[in-house]
Amino acid sequence: MLTTTELLKTLCGCVGTPGDEGRVADRVKSILSGFGTPQTDALGNVSLTLGQGEQHVLFDAHMDEIGFIVTHADERGFVKVKNSGGVDRRILDGLEIVFPAHPDIKGIICSTPPHLDEEKKVKSPDDIWIDTLDTGVQIRPGDRAAFAPQFTQLLNGRVSASSLDDRAGVAVLLLCLDKLSTQPLDKRITFLFSVQEELGLRGAQTGCFDLLPDCAVSVDVSYAAQPGAPEEKCGKLGGGPMIGFAPSLDCAVTNALISAAQKEEIAFQREVMGDTSGTNADAISTVGAGIPSGLVSVPLRSMHTPVEVVDINDIEQSARLLARFVREGF
């Protein structure tokens, strides 16, 4: 298995917007092939199951990232797009954009000079234009676009990249898989790498409908404290995994996660939500006759931007937590 930093770098090095996760899925399957034979379902979810036994535990993380879909391209090289997922329109001006179907073409989101925009308006979805210089109009309506992949190592074990939501969660599952692959298992453990989370938790719901585990834990990212963000709604970067508490999450699974963290001597944080968690755990919990579900989140700064930031130690401790959760049982 790669080091955590190299694993994140390879996962963040390819683009996978909702409904077009194939490149990420191929990279995940390449890694999974060292542990067994991964399966792919009709929607594109990728899964691998280890172990044998009556009890079936599922771990989930989504592969897709926020991005765009092309709605129009003209002969001047300007491309019009709509967002796929919750793109933060406040930070778009001047960003570099890639088109996975056309790797030789890059674009820049048009930025109106401030001298000509006295109101300094935030772009509406209908105002997003990308300058590609593609006067041959190779780009077509329906093509996908995304922030240009980038990966930067920062101080104190932190890294920045454009798709850490939720490649950080994917890395947690792969690291946990690596740990469990050398241990005897008295239960089945399925690792689900789901699609289309950013469109409304679609992939996890269909993936779990086929697998129907006895319990599940989703791994996603959540807010890490930074200037301008309310501290009571945020975790601490480097403070360890965030264990979710919400009416939509199963109390027994949550308590088992806390017990596993305590027995493994892992520092953890409590993340409390008043209704649903807004993650795949919500969708999984309502599949079939119901699946008891929990949530572990990696603290992340600057969510839904090209420069998301995580702490490597939080990812590694989250993987340790899941592995101990398996050993302790639910």
C-alpha positions in Angstrom: 0.0 0.0 0.0 1.2 3.5 -0.8 1.9 6.0 2.0 -1.1 8.0 3.0 0.2 11.1 1.2 1.0 9.2 -2.0 -2.4 7.5 -1.8 -4.2 10.8 -1.6 -2.1 12.2 -4.4 -3.0 9.4 -6.8 -6.7 9.5 -5.8 -6.9 13.3 -6.3 -5.0 13.1 -9.5 -8.0 12.1 -11.7 -11.3 13.8 -12.2 -14.6 12.2 -11.3 -17.7 14.4 -11.3 -21.1 13.0 -10.5 -22.2 10.5 -13.1 -18.7 10.4 -14.6 -16.7 8.7 -11.9 -15.2 6.1 -14.2 -11.6 7.3 -14.0 -11.6 7.4 -10.3 -13.3 4.0 -10.2 -10.6 2.5 -12.4 -7.9 3.9 -10.0 -9.7 2.5 -7.0 -10.2 -0.9 -8.7 -6.5 -1.0 -9.5 -5.7 -0.6 -5.8 -8.4 -3.1 -4.8 -7.1 -5.8 -7.1 -4.2 -6.3 -4.7 -6.8 -7.5 -2.1 -9.4 -9.4 -4.2 -11.7 -9.0 -7.1 -13.7 -5.8 -7.0 -17.3 -5.7 -8.2 -19.0 -2.9 -10.1 -22.8 -2.4 -10.2 -25.1 -0.9 -12.8 -24.7 2.7 -11.5 -20.9 2.5 -11.2 -20.5 1.8 -7.5 -17.3 -0.3 -6.8 -17.2 -2.8 -3.9 -15.0 -5.5 -2.4 -15.9 -7.9 0.4 -13.4 -9.6 2.8 -14.0 -12.3 5.3 -16.7 -14.8 6.0 -19.4 -15.1 8.7 -23.0 -14.3 9.3 -22.6 -10.7 10.3 -22.1 -8.2 7.5 -20.6 -4.8 8.0 -20.3 -2.2 5.3 -18.0 0.9 5.1 -18.9 3.5 2.5 -17.1 6.6 1.0 -18.1 8.4 -2.2 -15.8 8.8 -5.2 -17.5 11.8 -6.9 -16.5 15.4 -6.6 -18.3 18.6 -7.5 -18.0 19.9 -11.0 -19.8 21.1 -14.1 -21.6 20.0 -17.2 -21.3 21.9 -20.5 -24.5 23.4 -21.8 -23.2 25.5 -24.8 -19.9 26.1 -26.7 -19.3 28.8 -29.3 -16.8 29.4 -32.1 -15.0 32.0 -30.0 -13.9 29.3 -27.6 -16.3 30.3 -24.8 -18.1 27.4 -23.0 -21.1 27.8 -20.8 -21.7 25.3 -18.0 -24.0 24.4 -15.1 -22.8 23.1 -11.8 -23.0 19.4 -10.8 -23.2 19.4 -7.1 -22.7 22.2 -4.6 -20.1 24.4 -6.3 -19.2 27.5 -4.3 -19.9 30.2 -6.8 -18.1 32.8 -4.7 -14.7 31.5 -5.6 -15.1 30.7 -9.3 -13.6 33.7 -11.1 -10.2 32.9 -12.7 -10.1 29.2 -11.7 -8.5 26.7 -14.1 -10.9 24.1 -15.5 -10.2 20.8 -17.2 -12.4 18.7 -19.5 -11.9 15.0 -19.0 -13.1 14.1 -22.5 -10.6 16.5 -24.0 -7.3 16.3 -21.9 -5.5 18.7 -24.3 -7.9 21.5 -23.6 -7.9 23.6 -20.4 -10.0 26.7 -19.6 -10.2 29.6 -17.2 -13.5 30.7 -15.7 -14.1 34.2 -17.1 -13.6 37.0 -14.6 -15.1 40.4 -15.3 -12.6 43.1 -14.4 -13.6 44.8 -11.2 -13.5 48.2 -13.0 -16.4 47.0 -15.1 -18.4 45.3 -12.2 -19.1 48.0 -9.7 -21.6 45.7 -7.9 -19.1 42.9 -7.6 -21.8 40.4 -8.1 -21.4 36.7 -7.2 -22.0 34.6 -10.4 -25.4 32.9 -10.8 -25.4 29.4 -12.3 -26.4 31.0 -15.7 -23.4 33.4 -15.6 -20.6 30.8 -15.6 -18.5 31.0 -18.8 -15.2 29.3 -19.4 -12.6 30.7 -21.8 -11.0 27.7 -23.6 -9.7 29.2 -26.8 -11.3 26.1 -28.5 -12.3 27.9 -31.7 -12.7 24.5 -33.4 -15.6 23.7 -31.0 -14.3 20.3 -29.9 -16.1 20.6 -26.6 -19.8 19.7 -26.9 -22.9 20.1 -24.7 -23.0 17.3 -22.2 -19.2 17.2 -21.7 -18.1 17.3 -18.1 -15.7 19.8 -16.5 -14.0 20.1 -13.2 -11.5 22.1 -11.2 -8.0 21.3 -12.5 -6.5 18.6 -10.2 -3.8 19.9 -7.9 -2.1 18.5 -4.9 0.1 20.5 -2.5 1.9 19.3 0.6 1.7 21.9 3.4 3.3 22.2 6.8 2.7 19.9 9.8 1.3 16.9 7.9 -1.4 18.8 6.1 -2.2 18.6 2.3 -4.4 20.6 0.0 -6.2 19.3 -3.1 -9.2 19.9 -5.2 -11.2 16.7 -4.5 -10.5 15.7 -0.9 -14.3 15.7 -0.5 -14.4 12.7 -0.6 -11.1 11.2 -1.7 -10.1 11.6 1.9 -12.9 9.1 2.8 -11.9 6.8 0.0 -8.3 6.8 1.4 -9.6 6.0 4.9 -11.4 2.9 3.5 -8.4 1.7 1.5 -6.1 2.1 4.5 -8.6 0.2 6.7 -8.8 -2.5 4.0 -5.0 -2.8 4.1 -5.1 -3.3 7.9 -7.8 -5.9 7.9 -6.5 -7.8 4.9 -3.8 -9.4 7.1 -6.1 -10.4 10.0 -8.5 -13.3 10.4 -12.1 -12.0 10.1 -15.2 -13.7 11.6 -17.6 -11.5 9.7 -18.0 -10.1 6.2 -16.7 -6.6 5.6 -17.7 -4.8 2.4 -16.0 -1.6 1.3 -18.3 0.4 -0.9 -16.9 3.2 -3.1 -20.1 5.0 -4.2 -21.1 7.4 -6.9 -23.3 10.4 -7.3 -23.3 11.5 -3.6 -23.1 15.1 -4.6 -26.4 14.7 -6.6 -28.3 13.5 -3.6 -26.7 10.4 -2.1 -27.8 8.2 -5.1 -25.0 5.7 -5.4 -24.9 4.6 -1.8 -28.6 3.9 -1.8 -28.5 1.6 -4.8 -25.2 0.0 -3.8 -26.6 -0.9 -0.4 -29.9 -2.2 -1.8 -27.9 -5.0 -3.4 -25.6 -5.7 -0.5 -28.0 -5.3 2.5 -25.5 -5.3 5.3 -26.4 -5.6 9.0 -24.8 -2.2 9.8 -22.9 0.5 7.9 -20.5 3.3 8.6 -20.1 6.1 6.0 -16.9 8.1 5.9 -17.0 11.6 4.6 -15.5 15.0 5.4 -16.9 17.8 7.6 -16.1 21.3 8.6 -12.8 22.1 10.3 -12.5 25.3 12.2 -11.0 28.3 10.4 -11.6 32.1 10.5 -15.1 33.0 9.5 -16.6 29.6 10.4 -18.6 29.2 13.7 -16.5 27.1 16.0 -19.5 25.3 17.5 -20.2 23.8 14.0 -16.7 22.8 13.3 -14.1 20.2 14.3 -10.5 20.8 14.8 -8.0 20.0 12.0 -5.7 17.4 13.5 -8.1 16.7 16.3 -8.9 13.2 15.1 -11.9 11.6 13.5 -15.3 13.3 14.0 -18.0 10.8 15.1 -21.5 11.9 14.0 -24.5 12.2 16.3 -27.9 12.9 14.6 -31.4 11.6 14.8 -30.8 9.8 11.4 -27.8 7.9 12.8 -28.1 4.7 14.8 -27.3 5.2 18.5 -25.8 1.7 18.9 -23.5 2.1 15.9 -22.4 5.5 17.2 -21.7 4.1 20.7 -19.8 1.2 19.2 -17.6 3.7 17.3 -16.9 5.7 20.5 -16.1 2.5 22.3 -13.7 1.4 19.5 -12.0 4.8 19.6 -11.6 4.7 23.4 -10.2 1.1 23.3 -7.8 2.0 20.5 -6.8 5.2 22.4 -7.7 7.4 19.4 -8.5 11.0 20.0 -11.9 11.7 18.5 -14.4 14.6 18.2 -18.2 14.7 18.5 -20.1 16.2 15.6 -23.7 16.9 16.5 -26.4 17.5 13.9 -30.0 18.4 14.7 -31.8 16.3 12.1 -30.1 14.4 9.2 -26.3 14.2 8.6 -26.4 15.2 5.0 -24.2 12.2 4.1 -24.6 8.8 2.6 -25.3 7.4 6.0 -28.8 9.0 5.8 -29.6 7.2 2.5 -28.1 3.9 3.6 -30.2 3.9 6.8 -33.5 3.8 4.8 -32.5 1.0 2.4 -34.6 -2.1 2.5 -36.1 -2.7 5.9 -33.5 -0.3 7.3 -29.8 -0.5 8.0 -28.3 0.8 11.3 -25.8 3.4 10.2 -23.1 5.6 11.7 -20.8 8.3 10.4 -17.1 9.1 10.7 -15.9 12.4 9.2 -12.4 13.7 8.4 -12.1 17.4 9.4 -11.6 19.6 6.2 -11.0 23.3 5.6 -12.2 25.2 2.5 -14.9 22.7 1.5 -16.0 22.6 -2.1 -13.1 24.6 -3.4 -10.0 23.6 -5.4 -7.9 24.0 -2.2 -9.5 21.8 0.4 -7.2 21.0 3.3 -6.9 17.9 5.5 -4.5 16.5 8.1 -2.9 13.2 7.2 -3.1 12.0 10.8 -6.9 12.4 10.9 -7.1 10.1 7.9 -4.9 7.5 9.4 -6.6 7.6 12.8 -10.0 7.2 11.0 -8.7 4.1 9.3 -7.5 2.7 12.7 -11.0 3.5 14.2 -12.8 1.5 11.5 -10.5 -1.4 11.9 -11.0 -1.5 15.7 -14.8 -1.2 15.1 -14.6 -4.4 13.1 -12.6 -6.2 15.8 -14.9 -5.1 18.6 -18.1 -5.9 16.8 -21.5 -4.2 16.7 
